[in-house]
Amino acid sequence: MSATLSSVPEVGDPVAAIDTPALVIDLDAMERNLAAMAAFARERGVRLRPHAKMHKCAAIARLQRAAGAVGVCVQKTSEAEALAAAGIDDIYISNEVVDPAKLARVAALARRVRLAIAVDSAEGIERLARAMREAGAAIDVFVEVDVGHGRCGAPATAASSLAHRVVAHAPPEGGLRFAGLQAYHGAAQHLRGAEERAAASRHAASLASAARAGITAAGIACPLVTGAGTGTFAFDVASGVWGELQAGSYLFMDRDYADNAPGPNTPRFEHALFVKSQVMSRGAAHAVVDAGHKSHAIDSGLPQVWQRTLAYANGGDEHGILRPLPGGSAADLPQLGDTVWLVPGHCDPTVNLHERYVALRGGLAAGVVEAVWPIEARGCVG
């Protein structure tokens, strides 16, 4: 059911007026994260193209562009369409699209904005070329190489032949511009130890480097290797292989990413995304808040209770159960009506559950609402 007008906060409202459950951004923390990543990329001479599949919001994408990002990434055609409709004009679909109907939409979008896409098969390239030709459109194309995740991506040894196919459809006769390699090791992002992530990055770098060498040996320029994530970006940059970073979660820092051991010479990011909840029931040894599975995703584990010595337990769709951590007592439990802030386990799918962000200035305790931002790409899964 759509939110009533009374439940939508207004600019200038105090934090206490925000109805629960609500998806809240601590703007001060988010801006520090934004500045830290932008400075890291700028100082090391690499491009920053943050993943907007994480926040799905045009207002945030504009802030990232203003801080120096060259554009944004998405994973879905519909995400690209939603952000383009909201004014974002440089978008990379860092994923394969092979369905003819979706490719027709991709081609139509490529006529309106600067667009790029990933490919990992000969058939996928031919289908993409056909759609671009029929629409009279052009698009940047990255050949995706599997650098360790075991998901999408061709073997490094196949990159040269795929690059040849892309180049064969180059303008003016075709609409495909070979832009380089997509090399993202998603599974490495959440390896807890810094050395584990560093080793995974080194392995990914060796595969990406081999793929690039095969392409250049065939006489094709490979302008860029793009990839990296919040867990590995510092290691990836240190390799000298990647020229563009796609990290996204750094902006909000969910509980799962914060569980990683920090790497050396890496910016420290703060939690900036929270679910505001309220205690709705109180027992002798537990409290119940009004934020359950419909308010935050649990694929990466349950949320962290912010700045309280409490553990969050599964209470179902509409409820969360709070109990004292080991060594604590019932005296640590909040009272009926108290506010409890939750740090989501995984930011991306949590964002997809909400219609809007409430952007708070001045901290969670006494801040005021500075903006209310629609999440334009919410529900864009196709």
C-alpha positions as CSV (number, residue, x, y, z in Angstrom):
1,M,0.0,0.0,0.0
2,S,1.3,3.5,-0.8
3,A,2.4,5.6,2.0
4,T,-0.1,8.2,3.2
5,L,0.8,11.9,3.0
6,S,1.2,12.1,6.8
7,S,3.9,9.4,6.8
8,V,6.1,11.3,4.3
9,P,8.6,13.5,6.1
10,E,9.2,17.1,5.0
11,V,12.3,19.1,4.8
12,G,13.0,20.7,8.2
13,D,11.3,17.9,10.2
14,P,13.2,16.8,13.3
15,V,14.5,13.2,13.3
16,A,11.8,12.3,15.9
17,A,9.1,13.1,13.3
18,I,10.3,10.4,10.8
19,D,7.7,7.6,10.8
20,T,9.0,4.1,11.1
21,P,10.2,1.9,9.6
22,A,12.1,4.3,7.3
23,L,15.3,4.2,5.2
24,V,17.5,7.1,6.5
25,I,20.8,8.4,5.3
26,D,23.2,10.1,7.6
27,L,24.3,12.8,5.1
28,D,27.3,13.9,7.1
29,A,28.7,10.3,7.1
30,M,27.7,9.7,3.4
31,E,29.5,12.9,2.3
32,R,32.6,11.9,4.1
33,N,32.5,8.5,2.4
34,L,31.9,10.2,-1.0
35,A,34.8,12.5,-0.6
36,A,37.2,9.8,0.6
37,M,36.6,7.6,-2.4
38,A,36.7,10.5,-4.9
39,A,40.0,11.6,-3.4
40,F,41.4,8.1,-3.5
41,A,40.6,7.7,-7.2
42,R,41.8,11.2,-8.1
43,E,45.1,10.8,-6.3
44,R,45.9,7.5,-8.0
45,G,44.9,8.7,-11.4
46,V,42.0,6.2,-12.0
47,R,38.5,6.8,-13.1
48,L,35.6,6.3,-10.7
49,R,32.3,4.9,-12.0
50,P,30.3,4.0,-8.9
51,H,27.7,1.3,-9.0
52,A,24.2,2.9,-8.9
53,K,22.6,-0.5,-8.5
54,M,23.4,0.0,-4.9
55,H,21.5,3.2,-4.3
56,K,19.2,3.3,-7.4
57,C,18.8,7.1,-6.9
58,A,19.4,9.9,-9.4
59,A,20.0,12.5,-6.7
60,I,22.9,10.4,-5.3
61,A,24.2,9.7,-8.8
62,R,24.4,13.5,-9.4
63,L,26.3,13.9,-6.1
64,Q,28.8,11.3,-7.2
65,R,29.2,12.9,-10.6
66,A,29.8,16.3,-8.9
67,A,32.5,14.7,-6.8
68,G,34.4,13.5,-9.9
69,A,32.8,10.3,-11.1
70,V,32.7,9.8,-14.8
71,G,29.3,8.2,-14.8
72,V,27.6,5.3,-13.0
73,C,27.1,1.6,-13.5
74,V,23.9,-0.4,-13.3
75,Q,23.1,-4.1,-13.7
76,K,19.7,-4.0,-15.4
77,T,18.2,-2.4,-18.5
78,S,15.4,-1.1,-16.4
79,E,17.8,0.5,-13.9
80,A,19.5,2.3,-16.8
81,E,16.1,3.5,-18.2
82,A,14.9,4.8,-14.8
83,L,18.1,6.7,-14.1
84,A,18.3,8.1,-17.7
85,A,14.7,9.3,-17.3
86,A,15.8,11.1,-14.2
87,G,18.6,12.9,-16.0
88,I,21.7,10.7,-15.6
89,D,23.4,10.7,-19.0
90,D,26.5,8.4,-18.8
91,I,25.6,4.8,-17.8
92,Y,27.3,1.5,-18.1
93,I,25.2,-1.7,-17.9
94,S,28.0,-3.9,-16.5
95,N,26.1,-7.0,-17.3
96,E,25.1,-9.1,-20.3
97,V,21.8,-8.6,-22.1
98,V,20.8,-11.1,-24.8
99,D,17.0,-11.0,-24.9
100,P,16.0,-9.3,-28.2
101,A,13.2,-7.2,-26.6
102,K,15.6,-5.9,-23.9
103,L,18.3,-5.2,-26.6
104,A,15.8,-3.1,-28.5
105,R,15.3,-1.1,-25.3
106,V,19.1,-0.8,-24.8
107,A,19.4,0.4,-28.4
108,A,16.7,3.0,-27.9
109,L,18.4,4.2,-24.7
110,A,21.8,4.4,-26.5
111,R,20.2,7.0,-28.8
112,R,19.5,9.3,-25.8
113,V,22.5,8.9,-23.4
114,R,26.1,7.8,-23.4
115,L,25.7,4.1,-22.8
116,A,28.0,1.1,-22.4
117,I,27.3,-2.6,-21.9
118,A,29.2,-5.9,-21.2
119,V,29.4,-8.9,-23.5
120,D,30.8,-12.4,-23.0
121,S,29.8,-14.5,-26.0
122,A,29.9,-14.3,-29.8
123,E,26.2,-14.8,-30.0
124,G,25.6,-11.9,-27.5
125,I,27.8,-9.6,-29.6
126,E,25.9,-10.5,-32.8
127,R,22.5,-9.9,-31.1
128,L,23.7,-6.6,-29.7
129,A,25.1,-5.5,-33.1
130,R,21.8,-6.3,-34.8
131,A,19.8,-4.3,-32.3
132,M,22.1,-1.3,-32.7
133,R,22.0,-1.5,-36.4
134,E,18.3,-1.6,-36.5
135,A,18.0,1.4,-34.2
136,G,20.8,3.4,-35.8
137,A,22.5,3.6,-32.5
138,A,26.0,3.2,-31.1
139,I,27.2,1.8,-27.8
140,D,30.5,1.2,-25.9
141,V,31.2,-2.5,-25.4
142,F,33.3,-4.1,-22.7
143,V,34.3,-7.8,-23.1
144,E,33.8,-9.4,-19.7
145,V,36.4,-11.8,-18.5
146,D,35.8,-14.3,-15.6
147,V,38.5,-13.3,-13.2
148,G,37.5,-15.7,-10.4
149,H,33.9,-15.3,-9.5
150,G,32.6,-18.1,-11.7
151,R,29.6,-16.2,-12.8
152,C,29.5,-14.2,-16.1
153,G,32.5,-13.7,-18.2
154,A,34.5,-15.5,-20.9
155,P,37.9,-17.2,-20.2
156,A,40.8,-14.8,-20.6
157,T,42.0,-16.8,-23.6
158,A,38.7,-16.0,-25.4
159,A,38.9,-12.2,-24.9
160,S,40.9,-11.6,-28.1
161,S,38.4,-13.4,-30.4
162,L,35.5,-11.6,-28.8
163,A,37.2,-8.2,-29.1
164,H,37.7,-9.0,-32.8
165,R,33.9,-9.6,-33.2
166,V,33.1,-6.3,-31.5
167,V,35.6,-4.4,-33.7
168,A,34.1,-6.0,-36.8
169,H,30.9,-4.1,-36.0
170,A,32.6,-0.8,-35.4
171,P,31.1,2.5,-36.7
172,P,30.3,3.8,-39.2
173,E,29.0,0.4,-40.6
174,G,28.2,-0.9,-37.2
175,G,27.3,0.5,-33.8
176,L,29.7,-1.2,-31.5
177,R,32.7,0.7,-30.0
178,F,35.2,-1.6,-28.3
179,A,35.9,0.0,-25.0
180,G,38.0,-2.5,-23.1
181,L,37.6,-5.3,-20.5
182,Q,35.1,-5.8,-17.7
183,A,36.9,-7.6,-14.9
184,Y,35.0,-7.9,-11.6
185,H,35.6,-10.5,-8.9
186,G,32.4,-10.3,-6.9
187,A,33.2,-13.2,-4.6
188,A,36.4,-11.5,-3.5
189,Q,34.6,-8.5,-2.0
190,H,33.5,-10.3,1.1
191,L,36.5,-12.3,2.0
192,R,37.1,-11.2,5.5
193,G,40.9,-11.2,5.7
194,A,42.7,-8.4,4.0
195,E,45.4,-10.8,2.7
196,E,42.7,-13.1,1.4
197,R,41.2,-10.2,-0.6
198,A,44.7,-9.2,-1.8
199,A,45.4,-12.7,-3.0
200,A,42.1,-12.8,-4.9
201,S,42.9,-9.4,-6.4
202,R,46.3,-10.6,-7.6
203,H,44.7,-13.7,-9.2
204,A,42.1,-11.5,-10.9
205,A,44.8,-9.1,-12.1
206,S,46.8,-11.9,-13.7
207,L,43.8,-13.0,-15.7
208,A,42.7,-9.5,-16.7
209,S,46.3,-8.7,-17.7
210,A,46.5,-11.9,-19.8
211,A,43.3,-11.0,-21.6
212,R,44.5,-7.5,-22.3
213,A,47.8,-8.8,-23.6
214,G,46.0,-11.2,-26.0
215,I,43.9,-8.4,-27.4
216,T,46.8,-6.0,-27.9
217,A,48.9,-8.7,-29.4
218,A,46.2,-9.1,-32.0
219,G,46.6,-5.4,-33.0
220,I,43.5,-4.1,-31.1
221,A,43.9,-1.3,-28.6
222,C,42.4,-2.1,-25.2
223,P,41.6,1.4,-23.8
224,L,40.4,0.4,-20.3
225,V,40.0,-2.4,-17.7
226,T,37.1,-1.6,-15.5
227,G,35.9,-3.4,-12.4
228,A,36.8,-3.6,-8.7
229,G,34.5,-3.3,-5.7
230,T,34.4,-1.9,-2.2
231,G,36.3,-4.9,-0.8
232,T,39.2,-5.0,-3.3
233,F,39.5,-1.6,-4.9
234,A,42.7,-0.6,-3.2
235,F,44.4,-3.9,-4.1
236,D,43.1,-3.7,-7.6
237,V,44.5,-0.1,-8.1
238,A,47.8,-1.2,-6.7
239,S,48.1,-3.9,-9.4
240,G,48.2,-1.2,-12.1
241,V,45.7,-3.2,-14.2
242,W,42.5,-1.5,-13.5
243,G,41.9,2.0,-14.8
244,E,38.3,2.4,-13.6
245,L,36.7,1.5,-10.2
246,Q,33.1,0.4,-9.9
247,A,32.8,0.3,-6.1
248,G,29.4,1.2,-4.9
249,S,28.7,0.1,-1.3
250,Y,31.5,2.3,0.1
251,L,28.9,5.1,0.1
252,F,26.7,3.5,2.7
253,M,28.8,0.7,4.2
254,D,26.4,-2.0,5.2
255,R,27.1,-4.4,8.1
256,D,28.5,-7.1,5.9
257,Y,31.2,-4.9,4.3
258,A,32.1,-3.5,7.7
259,D,32.8,-7.0,8.9
260,N,35.8,-7.1,6.5
261,A,39.2,-6.6,8.0
262,P,40.5,-3.2,6.6
263,G,43.3,-3.3,4.2
264,P,46.5,-1.1,4.4
265,N,46.4,2.4,2.8
266,T,42.6,2.1,2.3
267,P,40.1,4.8,3.2
268,R,37.9,4.0,6.2
269,F,34.3,4.4,5.4
270,E,31.5,4.9,7.9
271,H,28.0,3.5,8.2
272,A,25.7,6.0,6.5
273,L,22.5,4.0,5.8
274,F,20.1,3.1,8.5
275,V,16.6,1.7,9.1
276,K,14.8,3.7,11.7
277,S,12.6,1.5,13.8
278,Q,10.5,1.8,16.9
279,V,9.9,-0.5,19.9
280,M,6.3,-1.7,19.6
281,S,6.3,-4.4,22.3
282,R,8.3,-5.1,25.4
283,G,8.8,-8.4,27.2
284,A,10.7,-9.2,30.4
285,A,13.8,-10.3,28.4
286,H,13.3,-8.9,24.9
287,A,11.9,-6.0,22.9
288,V,10.2,-6.0,19.5
289,V,10.8,-3.4,16.8
290,D,8.6,-2.7,13.8
291,A,11.3,-3.4,11.2
292,G,11.3,-6.9,9.9
293,H,12.2,-8.6,6.6
294,K,10.0,-6.1,4.6
295,S,12.3,-3.3,5.8
296,H,15.8,-4.8,5.3
297,A,17.3,-7.6,3.3
298,I,18.8,-10.6,5.2
299,D,20.7,-12.4,2.4
300,S,24.0,-11.2,4.0
301,G,22.8,-11.7,7.6
302,L,20.7,-9.8,10.1
303,P,21.2,-6.1,10.8
304,Q,23.4,-4.7,13.5
305,V,21.7,-2.7,16.3
306,W,23.5,0.7,16.2
307,Q,25.3,1.8,19.3
308,R,23.4,-0.5,21.7
309,T,24.6,-3.7,23.3
310,L,21.8,-5.6,21.7
311,A,21.4,-8.4,19.1
312,Y,18.7,-8.4,16.4
313,A,16.9,-11.7,15.9
314,N,14.5,-12.8,13.2
315,G,11.0,-11.8,14.1
316,G,9.4,-12.3,10.6
317,D,8.2,-9.9,8.0
318,E,7.1,-7.1,10.3
319,H,9.0,-7.6,13.5
320,G,12.6,-7.7,14.8
321,I,13.4,-9.1,18.2
322,L,16.0,-7.5,20.3
323,R,17.9,-9.3,23.1
324,P,20.9,-8.3,25.2
325,L,24.2,-9.4,23.9
326,P,26.1,-12.0,26.0
327,G,27.1,-10.4,29.3
328,G,24.3,-7.9,29.0
329,S,21.0,-7.7,30.9
330,A,17.4,-6.8,30.5
331,A,18.3,-3.3,31.7
332,D,19.9,-2.8,28.3
333,L,16.6,-3.2,26.5
334,P,14.9,-0.1,25.1
335,Q,11.5,1.0,26.3
336,L,8.2,1.0,24.5
337,G,8.2,3.7,21.9
338,D,11.9,4.1,21.8
339,T,13.8,4.6,18.5
340,V,16.2,1.9,17.5
341,W,18.6,2.4,14.5
342,L,19.5,-0.7,12.5
343,V,22.5,-1.1,10.1
344,P,21.3,-3.3,7.2
345,G,23.3,-6.5,6.5
346,H,23.3,-5.8,2.7
347,C,22.5,-2.3,1.4
348,D,21.6,-3.0,-2.2
349,P,18.5,-5.2,-1.7
350,T,17.5,-3.2,1.4
351,V,17.3,-0.1,-0.8
352,N,15.1,-2.0,-3.2
353,L,12.5,-2.5,-0.5
354,H,11.9,1.3,0.0
355,E,10.3,4.1,-2.0
356,R,12.4,6.9,-0.7
357,Y,15.4,8.0,1.3
358,V,15.1,10.4,4.2
359,A,18.4,12.4,4.1
360,L,19.2,13.6,7.6
361,R,21.7,16.4,8.5
362,G,23.2,16.7,11.9
363,G,23.3,13.1,13.1
364,L,20.8,10.4,14.1
365,A,20.2,11.7,17.6
366,A,19.2,15.3,16.8
367,G,19.3,15.8,13.1
368,V,16.8,17.4,10.8
369,V,15.5,16.3,7.4
370,E,17.5,18.0,4.6
371,A,16.0,16.1,1.7
372,V,13.6,13.3,0.7
373,W,14.9,11.5,-2.4
374,P,12.9,9.1,-4.5
375,I,14.5,5.8,-5.3
376,E,13.7,5.9,-9.0
377,A,15.2,2.5,-9.9
378,R,13.4,0.6,-7.1
379,G,11.9,-2.6,-8.4
380,C,13.9,-2.4,-11.7
381,V,14.9,-6.0,-12.0
382,G,14.6,-6.6,-15.7
